[in-house]
């Protein structure tokens, strides 16, 4: 998310200004997404349970960042 594109600065943005107040945490949550996606990739071709677990981790990484940094739809 580019600086200057927070909610209120750009029409229809749901990016909360907190992103720019906590850049290290935002970065960490982004890294969490990368790690979860890498784990999902690694589980491909294994078994269903492994795939489901990795998918859950990916979903959790989306939610963790949205909860903190994405405005709820109005
Ligand atoms: C590091 C933070 C972060 C992670 C991780 C993240 N998101 Fe988001 N996401 C955002 C922010 C911030 C917005 C709001 C962007 C805006 O409105 O400009 C957003 C918006 C969205 C939107 C709405 C786009 C729109 O046009 O309104 C979708 C869909 C979405 N994310 C899906 C996902 C999915 C699926 C994942 C996981 C695979 C994910 N996101 C992971 C931060 C994140």
Backbone and ligand atoms as CSV (ligand in chain L), in Angstrom:
chain,resi,resn,atom,element,x,y,z
A,1,UNK,N,N,0.871,-1.193,0.000
A,1,UNK,CA,C,0.000,0.000,0.000
A,1,UNK,C,C,0.900,1.233,0.000
A,2,UNK,N,N,0.713,2.107,-0.937
A,2,UNK,CA,C,1.572,3.282,-1.049
A,2,UNK,C,C,1.188,4.351,-0.032
A,3,UNK,N,N,2.167,5.004,0.511
A,3,UNK,CA,C,1.902,6.120,1.406
A,3,UNK,C,C,1.074,7.164,0.644
A,4,UNK,N,N,0.127,7.782,1.353
A,4,UNK,CA,C,-0.726,8.743,0.672
A,4,UNK,C,C,-1.959,8.103,0.074
A,5,UNK,N,N,-2.130,6.791,0.304
A,5,UNK,CA,C,-3.304,6.120,-0.241
A,5,UNK,C,C,-4.223,5.619,0.873
A,6,UNK,N,N,-4.093,6.222,2.057
A,6,UNK,CA,C,-4.938,5.799,3.176
A,6,UNK,C,C,-6.374,6.265,2.982
A,7,UNK,N,N,-7.238,5.681,3.814
A,7,UNK,CA,C,-8.636,6.074,3.790
A,7,UNK,C,C,-8.739,7.571,4.051
A,8,UNK,N,N,-9.510,8.257,3.264
A,8,UNK,CA,C,-9.658,9.696,3.406
A,8,UNK,C,C,-8.734,10.449,2.468
A,9,UNK,N,N,-7.656,9.818,2.042
A,9,UNK,CA,C,-6.726,10.459,1.115
A,9,UNK,C,C,-7.030,10.072,-0.325
A,10,UNK,N,N,-7.595,8.889,-0.460
A,10,UNK,CA,C,-7.925,8.369,-1.779
A,10,UNK,C,C,-9.362,7.859,-1.715
A,11,UNK,N,N,-10.117,8.134,-2.727
A,11,UNK,CA,C,-11.504,7.696,-2.757
A,11,UNK,C,C,-11.580,6.176,-2.667
A,12,UNK,N,N,-12.488,5.679,-1.831
A,12,UNK,CA,C,-12.749,4.243,-1.707
A,12,UNK,C,C,-11.625,3.452,-1.048
A,13,UNK,N,N,-10.618,4.113,-0.523
A,13,UNK,CA,C,-9.572,3.348,0.156
A,13,UNK,C,C,-10.085,2.816,1.492
A,14,UNK,N,N,-9.713,1.589,1.800
A,14,UNK,CA,C,-10.028,1.014,3.108
A,14,UNK,C,C,-8.760,0.800,3.918
A,15,UNK,N,N,-7.675,1.376,3.453
A,15,UNK,CA,C,-6.410,1.243,4.162
A,15,UNK,C,C,-6.385,2.230,5.328
A,16,UNK,N,N,-6.242,1.727,6.543
A,16,UNK,CA,C,-6.269,2.595,7.712
A,16,UNK,C,C,-4.932,3.310,7.898
A,17,UNK,N,N,-4.973,4.552,8.389
A,17,UNK,CA,C,-3.726,5.300,8.627
A,17,UNK,C,C,-2.775,4.570,9.578
A,18,UNK,N,N,-3.312,3.648,10.379
A,18,UNK,CA,C,-2.462,2.897,11.317
A,18,UNK,C,C,-1.323,2.177,10.596
A,19,UNK,N,N,-1.506,1.881,9.310
A,19,UNK,CA,C,-0.433,1.224,8.544
A,19,UNK,C,C,0.845,2.045,8.634
A,20,UNK,N,N,0.703,3.362,8.483
A,20,UNK,CA,C,1.886,4.223,8.429
A,20,UNK,C,C,2.372,4.607,9.811
A,21,UNK,N,N,1.549,4.271,10.837
A,21,UNK,CA,C,1.973,4.506,12.220
A,21,UNK,C,C,2.731,3.300,12.751
A,22,UNK,N,N,2.505,2.134,12.169
A,22,UNK,CA,C,3.140,0.890,12.625
A,22,UNK,C,C,3.752,0.137,11.441
A,23,UNK,N,N,4.645,0.793,10.718
A,23,UNK,CA,C,5.137,0.147,9.495
A,23,UNK,C,C,5.817,-1.196,9.757
A,24,UNK,N,N,6.508,-1.321,10.893
A,24,UNK,CA,C,7.216,-2.578,11.162
A,24,UNK,C,C,6.219,-3.714,11.387
A,25,UNK,N,N,5.126,-3.415,12.100
A,25,UNK,CA,C,4.121,-4.447,12.354
A,25,UNK,C,C,3.403,-4.809,11.060
A,26,UNK,N,N,3.104,-3.796,10.261
A,26,UNK,CA,C,2.449,-4.063,8.981
A,26,UNK,C,C,3.350,-4.947,8.126
A,27,UNK,N,N,4.633,-4.610,8.131
A,27,UNK,CA,C,5.617,-5.401,7.379
A,27,UNK,C,C,5.651,-6.842,7.891
A,28,UNK,N,N,5.571,-6.989,9.221
A,28,UNK,CA,C,5.604,-8.329,9.805
A,28,UNK,C,C,4.379,-9.132,9.369
A,29,UNK,N,N,3.235,-8.477,9.322
A,29,UNK,CA,C,2.023,-9.180,8.898
A,29,UNK,C,C,2.103,-9.528,7.413
A,30,UNK,N,N,2.741,-8.673,6.648
A,30,UNK,CA,C,2.948,-8.987,5.242
A,30,UNK,C,C,3.875,-10.193,5.111
A,31,UNK,N,N,4.911,-10.221,5.952
A,31,UNK,CA,C,5.810,-11.370,5.940
A,31,UNK,C,C,5.046,-12.632,6.324
A,32,UNK,N,N,4.090,-12.493,7.272
A,32,UNK,CA,C,3.269,-13.634,7.667
A,32,UNK,C,C,2.502,-14.204,6.485
A,33,UNK,N,N,2.027,-13.300,5.628
A,33,UNK,CA,C,1.326,-13.737,4.417
A,33,UNK,C,C,2.280,-14.517,3.503
A,34,UNK,N,N,3.478,-13.995,3.342
A,34,UNK,CA,C,4.462,-14.666,2.484
A,34,UNK,C,C,4.783,-16.052,3.044
A,35,UNK,N,N,4.995,-16.108,4.372
A,35,UNK,CA,C,5.325,-17.395,4.997
A,35,UNK,C,C,4.179,-18.390,4.831
A,36,UNK,N,N,2.927,-17.906,5.013
A,36,UNK,CA,C,1.775,-18.806,4.892
A,36,UNK,C,C,1.626,-19.300,3.457
A,37,UNK,N,N,1.887,-18.413,2.503
A,37,UNK,CA,C,1.788,-18.817,1.095
A,37,UNK,C,C,2.880,-19.827,0.747
A,38,UNK,N,N,4.059,-19.625,1.323
A,38,UNK,CA,C,5.158,-20.560,1.083
A,38,UNK,C,C,4.823,-21.933,1.678
A,39,UNK,N,N,4.213,-21.923,2.873
A,39,UNK,CA,C,3.824,-23.184,3.512
A,39,UNK,C,C,2.751,-23.886,2.687
A,40,UNK,N,N,1.837,-23.102,2.136
A,40,UNK,CA,C,0.790,-23.693,1.300
A,40,UNK,C,C,1.405,-24.343,0.062
A,41,UNK,N,N,2.354,-23.652,-0.520
A,41,UNK,CA,C,3.032,-24.190,-1.695
A,41,UNK,C,C,3.736,-25.504,-1.347
A,42,UNK,N,N,4.359,-25.514,-0.167
A,42,UNK,CA,C,5.094,-26.707,0.250
A,42,UNK,C,C,4.155,-27.885,0.494
A,43,UNK,N,N,2.906,-27.583,0.882
A,43,UNK,CA,C,1.967,-28.671,1.189
A,43,UNK,C,C,1.278,-29.212,-0.054
A,44,UNK,N,N,1.442,-28.518,-1.176
A,44,UNK,CA,C,0.816,-28.991,-2.413
A,44,UNK,C,C,1.340,-30.376,-2.765
A,45,UNK,N,N,0.462,-31.263,-3.140
A,45,UNK,CA,C,0.879,-32.601,-3.524
A,45,UNK,C,C,1.083,-33.528,-2.344
A,46,UNK,N,N,0.817,-33.061,-1.128
A,46,UNK,CA,C,0.908,-33.966,0.029
A,46,UNK,C,C,-0.477,-34.586,0.249
A,47,UNK,N,N,-1.095,-34.336,1.385
A,47,UNK,CA,C,-2.424,-34.906,1.593
A,47,UNK,C,C,-3.434,-33.812,1.911
A,48,UNK,N,N,-4.708,-34.192,1.949
A,48,UNK,CA,C,-5.777,-33.218,2.132
A,48,UNK,C,C,-5.647,-32.481,3.461
A,49,UNK,N,N,-5.333,-33.223,4.523
A,49,UNK,CA,C,-5.243,-32.593,5.838
A,49,UNK,C,C,-4.146,-31.528,5.857
A,50,UNK,N,N,-3.016,-31.833,5.221
A,50,UNK,CA,C,-1.928,-30.864,5.184
A,50,UNK,C,C,-2.321,-29.626,4.407
A,51,UNK,N,N,-3.024,-29.843,3.311
A,51,UNK,CA,C,-3.470,-28.731,2.477
A,51,UNK,C,C,-4.471,-27.863,3.237
A,52,UNK,N,N,-5.387,-28.507,3.942
A,52,UNK,CA,C,-6.394,-27.757,4.699
A,52,UNK,C,C,-5.738,-26.935,5.803
A,53,UNK,N,N,-4.753,-27.533,6.462
A,53,UNK,CA,C,-4.064,-26.801,7.519
A,53,UNK,C,C,-3.349,-25.585,6.966
A,54,UNK,N,N,-2.700,-25.758,5.831
A,54,UNK,CA,C,-1.951,-24.651,5.239
A,54,UNK,C,C,-2.901,-23.567,4.735
A,55,UNK,N,N,-4.057,-23.989,4.221
A,55,UNK,CA,C,-5.038,-23.003,3.768
A,55,UNK,C,C,-5.557,-22.187,4.946
A,56,UNK,N,N,-5.761,-22.863,6.073
A,56,UNK,CA,C,-6.204,-22.160,7.276
A,56,UNK,C,C,-5.193,-21.120,7.707
A,57,UNK,N,N,-3.915,-21.472,7.611
A,57,UNK,CA,C,-2.862,-20.525,7.975
A,57,UNK,C,C,-2.849,-19.329,7.052
A,58,UNK,N,N,-3.097,-19.573,5.778
A,58,UNK,CA,C,-3.132,-18.468,4.825
A,58,UNK,C,C,-4.305,-17.539,5.156
A,59,UNK,N,N,-5.459,-18.130,5.411
A,59,UNK,CA,C,-6.631,-17.319,5.745
A,59,UNK,C,C,-6.401,-16.506,7.010
A,60,UNK,N,N,-5.748,-17.101,7.987
A,60,UNK,CA,C,-5.485,-16.389,9.229
A,60,UNK,C,C,-4.563,-15.202,8.988
A,61,UNK,N,N,-3.620,-15.357,8.070
A,61,UNK,CA,C,-2.692,-14.250,7.805
A,61,UNK,C,C,-3.427,-13.097,7.118
A,62,UNK,N,N,-4.378,-13.393,6.263
A,62,UNK,CA,C,-5.200,-12.338,5.649
A,62,UNK,C,C,-5.960,-11.599,6.750
A,63,UNK,N,N,-6.625,-12.389,7.605
A,63,UNK,CA,C,-7.486,-11.797,8.622
A,63,UNK,C,C,-6.713,-10.963,9.623
A,64,UNK,N,N,-5.524,-11.412,9.996
A,64,UNK,CA,C,-4.743,-10.685,11.001
A,64,UNK,C,C,-4.444,-9.271,10.514
A,65,UNK,N,N,-4.115,-9.149,9.245
A,65,UNK,CA,C,-3.781,-7.825,8.729
A,65,UNK,C,C,-5.046,-6.997,8.490
A,66,UNK,N,N,-6.074,-7.602,7.943
A,66,UNK,CA,C,-7.305,-6.845,7.683
A,66,UNK,C,C,-7.905,-6.320,8.976
A,67,UNK,N,N,-7.854,-7.134,10.031
A,67,UNK,CA,C,-8.453,-6.734,11.298
A,67,UNK,C,C,-7.780,-5.470,11.836
A,68,UNK,N,N,-6.475,-5.385,11.675
A,68,UNK,CA,C,-5.740,-4.253,12.226
A,68,UNK,C,C,-5.701,-3.061,11.274
A,69,UNK,N,N,-5.668,-3.316,9.993
A,69,UNK,CA,C,-5.302,-2.244,9.062
A,69,UNK,C,C,-6.286,-1.978,7.942
A,70,UNK,N,N,-7.373,-2.741,7.910
A,70,UNK,CA,C,-8.333,-2.502,6.851
A,70,UNK,C,C,-9.667,-2.093,7.466
A,71,UNK,N,N,-10.209,-0.965,7.004
A,71,UNK,CA,C,-11.480,-0.484,7.522
A,71,UNK,C,C,-12.593,-1.460,7.163
A,72,UNK,N,N,-13.539,-1.610,8.093
A,72,UNK,CA,C,-14.705,-2.443,7.792
A,72,UNK,C,C,-15.521,-1.772,6.702
A,73,UNK,N,N,-16.165,-2.558,5.888
A,73,UNK,CA,C,-17.026,-1.983,4.848
A,73,UNK,C,C,-18.148,-1.177,5.494
A,74,UNK,N,N,-18.459,-0.055,4.909
A,74,UNK,CA,C,-19.552,0.730,5.474
A,74,UNK,C,C,-20.788,0.614,4.609
L,1,LIG,C1,C,-0.146,-7.013,5.309
L,1,LIG,C2,C,-1.550,-6.722,5.295
L,1,LIG,C3,C,-2.532,-7.521,4.474
L,1,LIG,C4,C,-2.531,-8.874,4.237
L,1,LIG,C5,C,-1.564,-9.922,4.767
L,1,LIG,C6,C,-3.670,-9.132,3.384
L,1,LIG,N1,N,-4.334,-7.972,3.114
L,1,LIG,FE1,FE,-6.002,-7.773,1.949
L,1,LIG,N2,N,-6.008,-5.766,2.300
L,1,LIG,C7,C,-5.128,-5.072,3.090
L,1,LIG,C8,C,-5.482,-3.657,3.090
L,1,LIG,C9,C,-4.751,-2.570,3.843
L,1,LIG,C10,C,-6.623,-3.520,2.278
L,1,LIG,C11,C,-7.375,-2.225,1.933
L,1,LIG,C12,C,-6.710,-1.624,0.685
L,1,LIG,C13,C,-7.407,-0.391,0.192
L,1,LIG,O1,O,-8.624,-0.225,0.342
L,1,LIG,O2,O,-6.695,0.457,-0.410
L,1,LIG,C14,C,-6.921,-4.867,1.789
L,1,LIG,C15,C,-7.976,-5.152,0.918
L,1,LIG,C16,C,-8.315,-6.418,0.472
L,1,LIG,C17,C,-9.427,-6.713,-0.414
L,1,LIG,C18,C,-10.421,-5.688,-0.960
L,1,LIG,C19,C,-9.851,-5.051,-2.199
L,1,LIG,C20,C,-10.728,-3.924,-2.673
L,1,LIG,O3,O,-10.637,-3.590,-3.859
L,1,LIG,O4,O,-11.481,-3.350,-1.872
L,1,LIG,C21,C,-9.429,-8.053,-0.643
L,1,LIG,C22,C,-10.397,-8.841,-1.500
L,1,LIG,C23,C,-8.306,-8.606,0.115
L,1,LIG,N3,N,-7.642,-7.596,0.782
L,1,LIG,C24,C,-7.982,-9.945,0.144
L,1,LIG,C25,C,-6.905,-10.483,0.847
L,1,LIG,C26,C,-6.599,-11.914,0.902
L,1,LIG,C27,C,-7.418,-13.006,0.227
L,1,LIG,C28,C,-5.475,-12.031,1.682
L,1,LIG,C29,C,-4.716,-13.290,2.050
L,1,LIG,C30,C,-4.434,-14.262,1.032
L,1,LIG,C31,C,-5.091,-10.687,2.109
L,1,LIG,N4,N,-5.976,-9.785,1.573
L,1,LIG,C32,C,-4.006,-10.397,2.911
L,1,LIG,C33,C,-4.065,-5.626,3.777
L,1,LIG,C34,C,-3.686,-6.957,3.770
